[in-house]
Structure formats: C-alpha cells, structure tokens
C-alpha cells in the first residue's frame, strides 16, 4: 500500500537519530512528560513514504505502544524506518472494547501513538472516540500533524478553499446517498467526499442529477505512482472516466452552489 517514488520499495531508512542534531532533538522532545500518559495523534503518509515527518518518526520511536487501524500496514511502515514497537489494533468494530484498554494503559503512564491506515487519525475513522475518552479523563492529547487526503485533494482541485464542507464517505445505499446530496444542494461551500471505485459511477450520476453539472475534481491514488486528478464539470469527468475500471480510494471535491449551477439545472 505504501509506495515511494524513486526509491526501492524494501530499502530501509536510517532512524531519527541520524537525522536530528542533539540540539534539535532536545527541542522536539519538549512535549514529552514521563510522569503521565500521553495520547499522540500521529499522521502517516497517504501513499508516498517520503511524506513522513521527522517528528512523527521520533514520536513513533519513543512511544510505548502504537494503536493502529491496520497493524499489518503499520508494521510494514515501522519496519521501513527500523522502528520496533509493540502494536495493538484499534479499528471500527473493536473500538468499544479497545478504547477502555487503551485508556487504562494511558492512566498507567504509557505514551500511546494512534495511527490510522493512512493520513490523519480521527478523520472518517473511530479515532475520535478514543480522543474524546482521553480528554474526558484528563489525558493530554497531542497532535503530530501531517498528510490528509481531504486537504491534499482540496489543495490541487482548483476550487475555492476558503470554506469547505467535508462529509466523509458517501452513503453506500442509493436512497441515503441521494438524500444526503439533496440536503447539500443549497450549500455554497466547496463539498468534499470520499468514495470507493466500485460505487463511483452511480455517485457521479446522482451528483449530476441532484447537484447539477458543477465544476469538480476527482482524485485517486494521491501521492502514489499512479495518482490521477480529473478536473472539469461532472459530465466531463464522466466522459473522461468512461468504462475504465479505476482502483484506489477516491476523493471528490465539488463546487458549492452558485448562480451558474442554477442556470445549468434550469429546464431547457
């Protein structure tokens, strides 16, 4: 899943000590407090390993435990950077029981790094439940910012970025998807959704019918070898895609309502 442009896939990377001077290392370690547990929200690459930050590497190296949405993928990432840490799973489906386990460990004074499968934890995943629980119990929650598919897609979309509404994954069921789009029809802010490749055809059809032929960008495989960004009106993107069998998680960035949208939707 993790691909690096221009570097052999299995080539390990020297650990953080080789990258940081003593002076810088002392400075970036200032957010650590060994007397209490800390929950770190650690962003990881959405595709290209070169997007991993030095601070994320340092936090993962110093953590007592890494809570991962997918321990297999995170294990490969840690191995790539020569980091050996205990891993425990935390994902949609086991979060109800696991968050209590992790809270107990935090109360014992452990430093826990929460990571998602890719990107920033808590965005369209159950990470926010653990974060809420930690806050309620007075556990420090520290962000370690980095890649996010939402912001990455928005930044290259060419659409307004001053105000936007992120709705996560479009509903799987047709009726609920159409109801959501109908509720958003009057929103003026840029709209952002996640979608899977096997539902994209139906999603674009509903977007065109309900929101109109708006300007949009469809991105897939961002930061990876085969990344693509389709830009244009919804109907134009439908034609660009055609019968292609696209792969990889997609992010849709759609223009908010404008006068032009109303004209495009008016009966001819």
N, C-alpha and C positions, 0 to 999 in steps of 0.2 A: 504494500500500500504506500509506503514511503519511498519516494523516488528522488534522486538528486541529479540535476542536470550537470553533465560534465564530470561526474565523479563515479568511480567504480562502486557498485551497489554494496559490496561487502567490505569496503575499506574502512577500518575503524578510525575514529577521530581522537586525538590526544585530549585528555581530560582537562578540566578547567584550570588546574594549577599551571599548566603550560601556557595558558592564555592570559592570566591575570598577574600583575605585579603584586608584591606584598602590600603596597600602599593601597591599591585599588581593592584588593581582596578584603582588607580591613574595613574599608568604607562600605562595600556592598553587603558585608556581614552584619552591619549595624542594626538590621531589622530583626535579628535573632535574639530571643530571650530564653535561655535554657531553663529558667525557673518555672515556665508554664508551657502548655501545649500550644501549638500554632497550626492553623489550617492555611496552607498556601494554595491559591488557585492558579495553577500553572498552565499557561498556554503552550501548545506544542504545534509543530508545523501541520498545515492542511495538505501537504504534499511534498514540498521540497525541504529536505533536511537542513539546507543552508539557512532557513528562516528561524532556526532555533536560536534563542538569545543566550548570551553568556550568563545572565542572571538565572534564567530557567535551568541551565545546566548546573550552576552552583547550588541552587535550591534542591534540585533532584539528588545531587550528590550528598548533600548534608541531611536530607530528610531521613527520619527513622522508618517511614513506611510510605509507599506510593499506592494510592487508591485510584484504580484505572477502570475506565469504561470497558476496555478490552485488554486484558493482561497480556495476551499474546502479542498484539501490535505494540503495546508499550514496552514489553520485554525486548522486542527487536530494536526499538528506538534506544533504550538504555544500553543495550549491548553494543550498538553502533558507537556510542560515546564512552564505552568502557566504564559504565556505571553499574554497580551491583547493589541492588536494594531489594528488600522484601516487597512483594506485590500482593495486593488484595483486590478483588473485583468489586466494583460499585457501578451498577447499571440499572436501567429501567427493568424492574422485575424483582430485584433483590434489595432495592434501596430502603424499603421499610425496615427490614431487619438489620441491614448492614450499617445504616446511619447510626443506630444505637451502639453497635460495636465500635464504630469509629469515634463516636463521642466519648465512649469510655476510655479509649486509648488517648484521646486528646486531654482528658481530665487527668490521666496518669502522667502527662507532661510530654507526650510524643509530638514530634513535628511531622505532620502528615501533608504530603503533596497530592492534591487532587488533580487528575488529568482526564481529559475526555479522549475519545478515539482520535480526534484531530481538532485543532483550533482551541477556542477558549471554553473551559468548563462552565456549565450553567446556562449556556445558550442552546435551547431546544434539547436539553438533557436533564436528568434528575439531580444534577449537581446543586441546584438552588435549594433543594430540600435539606441537604447536609449543611449548606451555608446558613440557612435560616436557623437550624438547630444549634449550630455553633454560636451564632450571635445571641440566641436566647439564653445560652449558658455562659455567656461572657468570655468565650474563647476568641482570641484575636484571629481575624480573617484577613489575610494579606494577599493582594493581587500581584501576580507576576505576569504582566501583560505581554501580548504577542499576537500571532496570527488569528484572524477570524474571517470565516468565509463570507459573512454578511458585509463587513466593511471592505474586504478585498474586492468583492463583486461590485459594490456601490462605487468604489473609487475608480473603476475602469468603465463604468456603464455609460458615462457621458450624460447622465440625467442629474437633475438638481439634488444636491447633497445637504442643503441647509436644513431640511426637515424630512424625515422619512419614518415609515411605519413598518416594523418587521413582524410578520405573523407566523414565523416558523414554517413547519411543513403544511402544505395544503392538505385538507382532509382527504382521506383515502376514498370515502364514499361519495358518489356523484352528487347526491342531494345535499349533503353537508358542504361540499365544495362550492356548489352553486349558491347556497345560502350565504356563505362567507363572502363570496365575491359581490353579491347583491348588497350586503351590508357596507361594503367598502366602496361602492360605486361613486359616492359623493366625496370621498376623501381627496383632499388636494395634495397631500404629501406623497412623495415617492413611496411606492409599495415594494416590499421585498418578501419573497417566499423561498423556501426550499422545496424541491420536488425530485422524485425519482425518475429514472429514464423510462420505465415501462408505463408511467402514467402521463408523460409529458404531452403526448398528442391530445389526449382528452382535456388536459388542463388548458392548453393553448386554445382549443376550440371553445371552452367555456369562457375564458378570458376575453376572447374576441367577441363572443355573443353578448356578454354581460357588461364588460367594461368598455367595449368599443375597440377600434383599431388604433390603439395607443402606441407611442414610442416605448420601446423596452429593450432590455439586454438579457440574453440568456447565456449564462456562463457554466462551463463544466470543466472538471479536472483542473481547477485553478492551481497554478504554480507547479504543475506536473509536466511531464514531457509532452503530453497530448492535449494541453489546455486549449480551449476554444472559447471565443466570445462572439456571439451572434448579436448584432445590433440592427435596429430598424423597427418598423411597425410590426404588430403581432402577425398580420397576414404575410408580411415579407419573411419573417422568421419561420413561419410555417413552410413557406416555399423553399427557404434555404435548407431546412432540415429534410424535407421531402420524406422519403421512405428509409432514411438512414436509421440504423439501429444504434442509437447513442448509448454510451456507457458512462458510469460515474455519476455521483451526486451532482445535482444542478442547483443553481441559484438564479431566481428570476427577479429582475429589477424592472419595475413598471412605472411609467409616468403617472402622477396623480391626475385628478380631473382638471381639465382646462376647457376653455371655450372651444378649442379645436376638437376636443373629444365630443362635445355636444353636437357640433356640426357633422362629425363623422358618423355619429349614431342616428342622426335625423333621417326619417324616411325619405327615400329618393322618389 
